[in-house]
């Protein structure tokens, strides 16, 4: 199973648009389920974090399509995918998206990825262990 964890900065002045998008996304449950199925994503979770340099998002993707999602979505002509991509272009500086591959430490209660603390308590032990193992393999 593929696991991808990444962070991204929210463009300055776009935090409200990012939050509004989250509200809109929560109303489109069927489309999200179909999106995840189409791309082989079995878990798609995200969090908002306030960092010293501004707001950033944290995304965890799991499933056989996790590692190819971004590339495939960028090539898609599907209406939902285009809407999703337009939102990304509007609110996220994708030139600064970080796919962490070092500084992995874990006690299976929390993981530190490039000094970003991830609470693993809400994940099953198998998922948390797989995430930490996957990230550690990329060190």
C-alpha positions as CSV (number, residue, x, y, z in Angstrom):
1,X,0.0,0.0,0.0
2,X,1.4,3.4,-0.9
3,X,1.6,6.1,1.7
4,X,2.3,9.8,0.9
5,X,2.6,12.5,3.5
6,X,3.2,16.1,2.4
7,X,2.9,19.7,3.5
8,X,2.1,22.8,1.5
9,X,2.0,26.5,2.3
10,X,-1.2,28.4,1.9
11,X,-0.7,31.5,-0.2
12,X,-0.7,34.8,1.7
13,X,-4.2,36.2,2.0
14,X,-5.8,32.9,0.9
15,X,-6.5,31.3,4.3
16,X,-10.2,32.3,4.2
17,X,-10.5,30.9,0.7
18,X,-8.8,27.7,1.9
19,X,-11.3,27.3,4.8
20,X,-14.2,28.1,2.5
21,X,-13.0,25.4,0.1
22,X,-13.0,22.9,3.0
23,X,-16.6,23.8,3.7
24,X,-17.5,23.3,0.0
25,X,-15.6,20.1,-0.1
26,X,-17.6,18.7,2.9
27,X,-20.8,19.2,0.9
28,X,-19.5,17.1,-2.1
29,X,-19.1,13.8,-0.3
30,X,-20.2,11.6,-3.2
31,X,-17.7,13.3,-5.5
32,X,-14.9,12.9,-3.0
33,X,-15.6,9.2,-2.6
34,X,-15.6,8.8,-6.4
35,X,-12.4,10.8,-6.7
36,X,-10.6,8.6,-4.2
37,X,-11.9,5.4,-5.8
38,X,-10.9,6.6,-9.3
39,X,-7.3,7.2,-8.1
40,X,-6.9,4.3,-5.7
41,X,-6.9,6.3,-2.5
42,X,-8.2,4.4,0.5
43,X,-7.5,7.2,3.0
44,X,-7.3,10.9,2.2
45,X,-6.9,13.1,5.3
46,X,-5.8,16.7,5.7
47,X,-5.1,19.1,8.5
48,X,-4.6,22.8,8.8
49,X,-1.6,24.1,10.8
50,X,-0.4,27.5,11.8
51,X,3.4,27.7,11.5
52,X,5.8,30.5,12.2
53,X,6.0,31.3,8.5
54,X,2.2,31.2,8.0
55,X,-0.6,28.7,7.4
56,X,0.1,25.3,5.9
57,X,-1.8,22.2,5.0
58,X,-0.8,18.7,5.8
59,X,-2.1,15.8,3.7
60,X,-1.9,12.0,4.2
61,X,-2.8,9.8,1.3
62,X,-2.9,6.0,1.5
63,X,-3.7,3.4,-1.1
64,X,-2.2,2.0,-4.3
65,X,-2.7,5.3,-6.1
66,X,-1.2,7.6,-3.4
67,X,2.2,8.0,-5.1
68,X,0.7,8.9,-8.5
69,X,-2.3,11.0,-7.5
70,X,-0.9,14.4,-8.1
71,X,0.5,13.6,-11.6
72,X,-2.7,11.8,-12.7
73,X,-5.0,14.5,-11.4
74,X,-2.9,17.2,-13.2
75,X,-3.6,15.4,-16.5
76,X,-7.3,14.7,-15.8
77,X,-10.1,16.4,-17.7
78,X,-12.7,15.2,-15.2
79,X,-14.9,18.2,-14.0
80,X,-14.3,17.6,-10.3
81,X,-10.6,17.2,-10.8
82,X,-10.5,20.5,-12.7
83,X,-12.4,22.2,-9.9
84,X,-10.0,20.7,-7.3
85,X,-6.9,21.7,-9.4
86,X,-8.2,25.3,-9.8
87,X,-8.6,25.5,-6.0
88,X,-5.1,24.2,-5.6
89,X,-3.7,26.8,-8.1
90,X,-5.6,29.6,-6.3
91,X,-4.7,28.8,-2.7
92,X,-1.5,26.8,-2.6
93,X,2.0,27.7,-3.7
94,X,2.8,24.3,-5.2
95,X,6.4,25.2,-6.0
96,X,6.9,24.9,-2.2
97,X,5.1,21.6,-1.7
98,X,7.3,19.4,0.5
99,X,7.4,15.6,0.3
100,X,9.5,14.9,3.5
101,X,12.0,12.2,3.2
102,X,14.3,12.7,6.2
103,X,14.4,13.4,9.9
104,X,11.8,10.6,10.6
105,X,11.4,9.7,14.3
106,X,8.6,7.9,16.0
107,X,7.5,6.3,19.2
108,X,4.2,5.2,17.5
109,X,2.3,7.8,19.4
110,X,3.6,10.7,17.3
111,X,5.9,11.1,14.4
112,X,8.3,14.0,13.7
113,X,8.8,14.6,10.0
114,X,11.3,17.3,9.2
115,X,10.3,18.8,12.6
116,X,6.6,18.6,11.8
117,X,4.8,16.8,14.6
118,X,2.1,14.4,13.4
119,X,-0.3,12.9,16.1
120,X,-0.6,9.2,15.3
121,X,-3.1,8.5,18.1
122,X,-6.1,8.8,15.7
123,X,-4.6,6.2,13.3
124,X,-4.8,2.5,13.8
125,X,-1.5,0.9,14.9
126,X,-1.1,-0.7,11.5
127,X,-1.5,2.5,9.6
128,X,0.7,4.5,12.0
129,X,3.4,1.8,11.8
130,X,3.1,1.6,8.0
131,X,3.4,5.4,7.8
132,X,6.5,5.6,10.0
133,X,8.1,2.6,8.2
134,X,7.4,4.1,4.8
135,X,8.8,7.4,5.7
136,X,11.8,5.8,7.4
137,X,12.6,3.8,4.3
138,X,12.9,7.1,2.4
139,X,15.6,8.5,4.7
